[in-house]
Amino acid sequence: MFNKIVQYIRDIYSTNEFIPLHAPRFIGNEKKNLAECIDSTFVSSVGKFVDEFEVLVAKYCGAKKAVVIVNGTEALHLSLLLSGVKRGDEIITQPLTFIATANAISYAGGEPVFIDVDKETMGLSPSKMEQFLIENSEIRDDGYTYNKKTGKRISACVPMHTFGHSVKIIELASLCKKFNIELIEDAAESLGSKYNGQHTGTFGKIGIISFNGNKIITTGGGGMILTNDEEIGKTAKHLSTQAKISHPWEFEHDSIGYNYRMPNINAAIGCAQMEKLDFFVEKKRWLADHYFEFFNSLGIQFFLEPDHCHSNYWLNAIICNNLKEREEFLKFTNDNKVMTRPIWKLMTELPMFHNCLKGDLSNAYWLADRVVNIPSSVVL
């Protein structure tokens, strides 16, 4: 069966060479934009492509403001600070995520609290989060929610849209509002994905996107902050540029700032990539349809977009029967030059987050033993 799978993937990509998990596609105006950027000499953090890229992404996602950042991790770090996270605060998130989610919480001085995921989304479970809050928290006179056992404020919630599939974001947003917890969406992987017709990353106060080399569109390295709060957008831009006050020659700074600016040369690539985003989403959904039919014929579960979600299918995934089968599949495919990867190791299994607070994580453990990503590059 494994040999049949490898051959099918080779047929899809029409090659007998090595097949990567997710390669970028440059089929538009990338070279033209780069040449223009270099000719202008504005290759660093100032230039027309930075402004254009922000406008393009904000319009596409339906956000009032988008702010380019050097990468998605720093976009999430800055978003946590902008949401009022203080050192020692507890931040609810999911254990089944890329490490950047938990790292950014740590950068902001927060302490991750890991709550289980739903099997049908692979993202943070609203029901499990509600259960945790009812059993372990209280809303005090200042209006904030505190952990009754630790006495620490639970100030934010960071769900991640796994592989481009939306979490049950409306339920999470309602729960956060009820407990006065800030919702910050890690939409790093879900550019082009919607829930009930609304783009991911726009349901909370702030959302973030990644443009790393392996994402659906790329700027080489890069990220973006999305918000519908104009003031937050202005503050994000200010803090990401070292909190420098505009002046013809003086170096004036009014607070601790960060050198989180995306260079114009990266934004030039991003503008060209945005022109092809709808095409990429269409082709990725085509690939997912074909994968589903093929794996279904073999009796293997292919992970489909959850209810109410229109997914970009950033990384396609299958669910093996058990850990042993997963390991055998990974070895066979990679030995045969078809790149596959297991889902991330749970954050709670890593030494730096092992002692963090957590709920029952049975769904996360179940998925961690079984989920494998298969080649998902746009088929041209």
C-alpha positions as CSV (number, residue, x, y, z in Angstrom):
1,M,0.0,0.0,0.0
2,F,2.8,2.4,0.9
3,N,4.4,1.9,-2.5
4,K,1.0,2.7,-4.2
5,I,0.8,5.9,-2.2
6,V,4.3,7.0,-3.2
7,Q,3.6,6.3,-6.9
8,Y,0.3,8.3,-6.7
9,I,2.1,11.3,-5.3
10,R,4.8,11.0,-8.0
11,D,2.1,10.9,-10.6
12,I,0.5,14.0,-9.1
13,Y,3.7,16.0,-9.3
14,S,4.9,14.3,-12.5
15,T,8.4,13.5,-11.3
16,N,10.7,10.7,-10.1
17,E,12.9,13.2,-8.3
18,F,12.7,14.2,-4.6
19,I,9.3,15.7,-3.7
20,P,9.4,18.3,-0.9
21,L,6.7,18.8,1.6
22,H,5.9,22.3,0.5
23,A,7.8,24.3,-2.0
24,P,7.2,28.0,-2.9
25,R,5.9,28.9,-6.4
26,F,7.2,32.0,-8.1
27,I,5.0,32.3,-11.3
28,G,4.2,36.0,-11.4
29,N,5.9,39.4,-11.0
30,E,8.4,38.5,-8.4
31,K,11.5,39.1,-10.5
32,K,10.0,42.3,-11.9
33,N,9.2,43.7,-8.5
34,L,12.6,42.7,-7.1
35,A,14.4,44.5,-10.0
36,E,12.3,47.6,-9.4
37,C,13.1,47.4,-5.7
38,I,16.8,47.1,-6.3
39,D,16.8,49.9,-8.9
40,S,15.1,52.2,-6.4
41,T,17.8,51.4,-3.8
42,F,15.1,51.2,-1.2
43,V,15.7,47.6,-0.2
44,S,15.4,47.9,3.6
45,S,12.4,48.9,5.8
46,V,11.3,51.9,3.7
47,G,9.8,51.7,0.2
48,K,6.6,51.5,-1.8
49,F,6.2,47.8,-1.6
50,V,5.9,47.8,2.2
51,D,2.9,50.0,2.0
52,E,1.4,48.2,-1.0
53,F,1.8,44.8,0.7
54,E,0.0,46.0,3.8
55,V,-2.9,47.4,1.8
56,L,-3.2,44.2,-0.3
57,V,-3.3,41.9,2.7
58,A,-5.7,44.1,4.7
59,K,-8.1,44.3,1.8
60,Y,-7.9,40.5,1.1
61,C,-8.5,39.6,4.7
62,G,-11.1,42.2,5.4
63,A,-9.1,43.9,8.1
64,K,-8.9,47.6,8.7
65,K,-5.2,47.5,9.2
66,A,-2.3,45.2,8.4
67,V,1.3,45.8,9.6
68,V,4.2,44.0,8.1
69,I,6.6,42.3,10.6
70,V,9.9,40.5,10.0
71,N,8.3,37.1,10.8
72,G,5.2,35.5,12.2
73,T,6.7,34.7,15.6
74,E,7.6,38.3,16.2
75,A,4.2,39.4,14.9
76,L,2.7,37.2,17.6
77,H,5.0,38.5,20.3
78,L,4.1,42.1,19.5
79,S,0.4,41.2,19.3
80,L,0.6,39.8,22.9
81,L,2.2,43.0,24.1
82,L,-0.4,45.1,22.3
83,S,-3.2,43.1,23.9
84,G,-1.9,44.0,27.4
85,V,-0.2,40.8,28.4
86,K,2.0,41.3,31.4
87,R,4.8,39.2,32.9
88,G,3.4,36.3,34.9
89,D,0.0,36.3,33.1
90,E,-1.4,32.9,32.1
91,I,-2.1,32.5,28.4
92,I,-4.4,29.8,27.2
93,T,-3.3,28.0,24.0
94,Q,-3.1,24.5,22.5
95,P,-0.4,21.9,23.0
96,L,-0.6,20.7,19.3
97,T,1.0,23.6,17.5
98,F,4.3,24.8,16.1
99,I,6.7,25.9,18.8
100,A,6.5,29.6,17.7
101,T,3.1,29.9,19.4
102,A,4.5,28.9,22.8
103,N,7.8,30.7,22.3
104,A,6.1,34.0,21.6
105,I,4.0,33.7,24.8
106,S,7.3,33.2,26.7
107,Y,8.9,36.3,25.0
108,A,6.0,38.4,26.3
109,G,6.5,37.1,29.8
110,G,3.4,35.0,29.8
111,E,3.0,31.4,31.0
112,P,1.3,29.0,28.6
113,V,-1.7,27.0,29.8
114,F,-2.3,24.1,27.5
115,I,-5.9,23.1,26.8
116,D,-6.8,20.1,24.6
117,V,-7.8,20.3,20.9
118,D,-10.8,19.0,19.0
119,K,-10.2,16.1,16.7
120,E,-12.2,17.6,13.9
121,T,-10.2,20.8,13.8
122,M,-6.9,19.9,15.4
123,G,-7.2,23.3,17.1
124,L,-8.1,24.6,20.5
125,S,-11.3,23.1,21.9
126,P,-13.9,25.6,23.1
127,S,-15.7,23.0,25.2
128,K,-12.4,22.0,26.9
129,M,-11.4,25.6,27.5
130,E,-14.8,26.4,29.0
131,Q,-14.6,23.4,31.3
132,F,-11.1,24.5,32.4
133,L,-12.3,28.1,33.1
134,I,-15.4,27.0,35.0
135,E,-13.4,24.6,37.2
136,N,-10.3,26.7,37.7
137,S,-11.0,30.4,37.4
138,E,-13.0,33.3,38.8
139,I,-13.8,36.8,37.6
140,R,-12.7,39.4,40.2
141,D,-13.9,42.9,40.9
142,D,-11.4,44.4,38.4
143,G,-13.3,42.5,35.6
144,Y,-10.4,40.2,34.8
145,T,-10.4,36.4,35.0
146,Y,-7.9,34.8,37.5
147,N,-6.8,31.3,38.1
148,K,-8.1,30.4,41.6
149,K,-5.2,28.0,42.3
150,T,-2.3,30.2,41.2
151,G,-3.8,33.6,41.7
152,K,-2.5,34.7,38.3
153,R,-4.5,36.6,35.7
154,I,-5.6,34.7,32.6
155,S,-5.2,37.6,30.2
156,A,-5.2,36.1,26.7
157,C,-6.1,33.1,24.5
158,V,-4.0,32.1,21.5
159,P,-5.7,29.5,19.3
160,M,-3.8,28.3,16.1
161,H,-5.5,27.4,12.9
162,T,-3.8,24.1,12.2
163,F,-2.6,23.5,8.7
164,G,-4.9,26.2,7.5
165,H,-8.1,24.7,9.0
166,S,-10.0,27.1,11.2
167,V,-10.7,26.3,14.8
168,K,-14.2,26.8,16.1
169,I,-13.3,30.5,16.3
170,I,-16.8,32.0,16.8
171,E,-17.3,29.8,19.9
172,L,-13.8,30.7,21.2
173,A,-14.5,34.4,20.6
174,S,-17.8,34.2,22.6
175,L,-16.0,32.4,25.4
176,C,-13.2,35.0,25.5
177,K,-15.7,37.8,25.6
178,K,-17.6,36.1,28.5
179,F,-14.4,35.8,30.6
180,N,-12.9,39.1,29.4
181,I,-9.9,37.3,27.9
182,E,-8.2,38.8,24.8
183,L,-8.4,36.7,21.7
184,I,-5.2,36.7,19.6
185,E,-5.4,34.4,16.5
186,D,-2.3,32.6,15.4
187,A,-3.4,32.4,11.7
188,A,0.2,31.9,10.6
189,E,-0.8,29.0,8.4
190,S,-4.3,30.0,7.3
191,L,-4.0,32.9,4.8
192,G,-6.9,32.3,2.4
193,S,-9.0,30.3,4.9
194,K,-12.4,31.5,6.1
195,Y,-14.9,30.5,8.8
196,N,-18.5,31.3,8.0
197,G,-17.3,33.5,5.2
198,Q,-15.0,35.6,7.4
199,H,-11.2,35.4,7.0
200,T,-9.2,33.8,9.8
201,G,-7.2,36.3,11.9
202,T,-10.0,38.8,12.0
203,F,-12.2,37.4,14.8
204,G,-10.1,38.6,17.7
205,K,-8.5,41.9,18.7
206,I,-5.4,40.9,16.7
207,G,-4.4,38.1,14.3
208,I,-1.1,37.2,12.8
209,I,0.0,35.7,9.5
210,S,3.3,34.1,8.4
211,F,5.0,34.4,5.1
212,N,7.8,31.9,5.8
213,G,9.2,30.1,2.8
214,N,6.9,27.1,3.3
215,K,3.6,29.0,3.6
216,I,0.9,29.3,0.9
217,I,2.6,32.6,-0.2
218,T,6.0,33.7,0.9
219,T,8.2,36.7,1.2
220,G,11.2,34.6,2.1
221,G,10.7,35.4,5.7
222,G,8.0,37.7,7.1
223,G,4.8,38.1,9.0
224,M,1.8,40.4,9.4
225,I,-0.4,41.8,12.1
226,L,-4.1,42.1,11.3
227,T,-6.5,44.2,13.3
228,N,-9.7,46.1,13.0
229,D,-8.6,48.6,15.6
230,E,-6.9,51.6,13.9
231,E,-5.1,52.7,17.1
232,I,-3.7,49.2,17.6
233,G,-2.5,49.3,14.0
234,K,-0.8,52.6,14.5
235,T,0.9,51.5,17.7
236,A,2.0,48.2,16.1
237,K,3.7,50.1,13.3
238,H,5.3,52.5,15.8
239,L,6.7,49.8,18.1
240,S,7.9,47.6,15.2
241,T,10.0,50.5,14.0
242,Q,11.9,51.0,17.3
243,A,9.3,53.4,18.6
244,K,11.0,56.2,16.6
245,I,9.1,59.5,16.5
246,S,9.1,60.9,12.9
247,H,11.6,63.8,12.5
248,P,13.8,64.9,9.6
249,W,17.1,64.3,11.5
250,E,16.6,63.7,15.2
251,F,16.6,60.3,16.8
252,E,13.7,60.5,19.2
253,H,12.0,57.4,20.7
254,D,9.1,57.5,23.2
255,S,9.1,53.9,24.5
256,I,10.8,50.5,24.3
257,G,10.5,49.5,20.6
258,Y,11.5,46.6,18.4
259,N,13.3,46.2,15.2
260,Y,10.6,44.0,13.7
261,R,10.3,45.8,10.3
262,M,9.9,43.8,7.1
263,P,12.4,44.9,4.4
264,N,11.0,46.4,1.2
265,I,12.7,43.7,-0.8
266,N,10.7,41.0,1.0
267,A,7.5,43.0,0.6
268,A,8.2,43.2,-3.2
269,I,8.0,39.4,-3.4
270,G,4.9,39.5,-1.2
271,C,3.0,41.9,-3.5
272,A,3.7,39.6,-6.5
273,Q,2.7,36.5,-4.5
274,M,-0.6,38.1,-3.4
275,E,-1.6,38.4,-7.1
276,K,-1.6,34.6,-7.2
277,L,-3.1,33.8,-3.8
278,D,-6.6,32.9,-5.1
279,F,-5.0,30.7,-7.8
280,F,-2.9,29.0,-5.1
281,V,-5.9,28.3,-2.9
282,E,-7.9,27.0,-5.8
283,K,-5.1,24.6,-6.8
284,K,-4.6,23.5,-3.2
285,R,-8.2,22.7,-2.8
286,W,-8.0,20.7,-6.1
287,L,-5.1,18.7,-4.7
288,A,-7.0,18.0,-1.5
289,D,-10.0,16.7,-3.4
290,H,-7.8,14.3,-5.3
291,Y,-6.0,13.2,-2.2
292,F,-9.3,12.6,-0.5
293,E,-10.6,10.4,-3.3
294,F,-7.4,8.4,-3.5
295,F,-6.9,7.8,0.3
296,N,-10.6,7.1,0.7
297,S,-10.3,4.3,-1.8
298,L,-7.5,2.8,0.3
299,G,-9.5,3.1,3.5
300,I,-7.1,5.7,4.9
301,Q,-8.5,8.8,6.6
302,F,-7.7,12.1,4.9
303,F,-8.2,15.2,7.0
304,L,-11.0,17.3,5.6
305,E,-11.8,20.9,6.4
306,P,-14.1,21.2,9.4
307,D,-17.7,22.4,9.2
308,H,-18.2,26.0,8.3
309,C,-14.6,26.3,7.1
310,H,-13.3,27.1,3.7
311,S,-9.7,26.0,4.1
312,N,-6.6,26.8,2.1
313,Y,-5.4,23.2,2.8
314,W,-1.9,24.6,3.5
315,L,-0.5,21.2,4.5
316,N,-2.5,18.1,3.7
317,A,-2.7,15.4,6.3
318,I,-3.7,11.8,6.7
319,I,-4.5,10.0,10.0
320,C,-2.8,6.6,10.5
321,N,-4.3,3.8,12.6
322,N,-1.6,4.0,15.3
323,L,1.9,5.1,16.1
324,K,3.6,2.0,14.7
325,E,1.8,2.5,11.3
326,R,2.8,6.2,11.3
327,E,6.5,5.4,11.9
328,E,6.5,2.8,9.1
329,F,4.8,5.2,6.7
330,L,7.3,8.0,7.5
331,K,10.3,5.7,7.0
332,F,9.0,4.2,3.7
333,T,8.0,7.5,2.1
334,N,11.2,9.4,3.2
335,D,13.4,6.5,2.1
336,N,11.7,6.8,-1.3
337,K,12.4,10.5,-1.6
338,V,8.8,11.6,-0.9
339,M,9.0,14.0,2.0
340,T,6.4,13.4,4.8
341,R,6.5,14.7,8.3
342,P,4.7,13.8,11.6
343,I,2.6,16.5,13.3
344,W,4.5,18.5,15.9
345,K,5.5,16.9,19.2
346,L,3.2,18.3,21.9
347,M,4.5,21.4,23.6
348,T,4.0,19.7,27.0
349,E,6.5,17.0,25.9
350,L,9.2,19.6,25.4
351,P,11.5,20.3,28.4
352,M,10.9,24.1,28.5
353,F,7.1,23.6,28.7
354,H,6.8,20.3,30.5
355,N,5.8,21.8,33.8
356,C,3.3,24.3,32.5
357,L,-0.3,24.1,33.5
358,K,-2.4,21.8,31.3
359,G,-5.8,20.1,31.1
360,D,-6.6,16.6,29.9
361,L,-4.9,16.4,26.5
362,S,-6.3,13.0,25.3
363,N,-7.3,14.3,21.9
364,A,-3.9,16.0,21.3
365,Y,-2.1,12.8,22.3
366,W,-4.3,10.8,20.0
367,L,-3.6,13.1,17.0
368,A,0.1,13.4,17.8
369,D,0.5,9.6,17.4
370,R,-1.3,9.4,14.1
371,V,-1.2,12.6,11.9
372,V,1.2,12.8,9.0
373,N,1.7,15.6,6.5
374,I,2.1,14.7,2.9
375,P,3.4,16.8,-0.1
376,S,1.3,19.8,-0.5
377,S,3.0,22.2,-2.9
378,V,0.8,23.9,-5.5
379,V,0.6,21.6,-8.5
380,L,1.2,23.7,-11.6
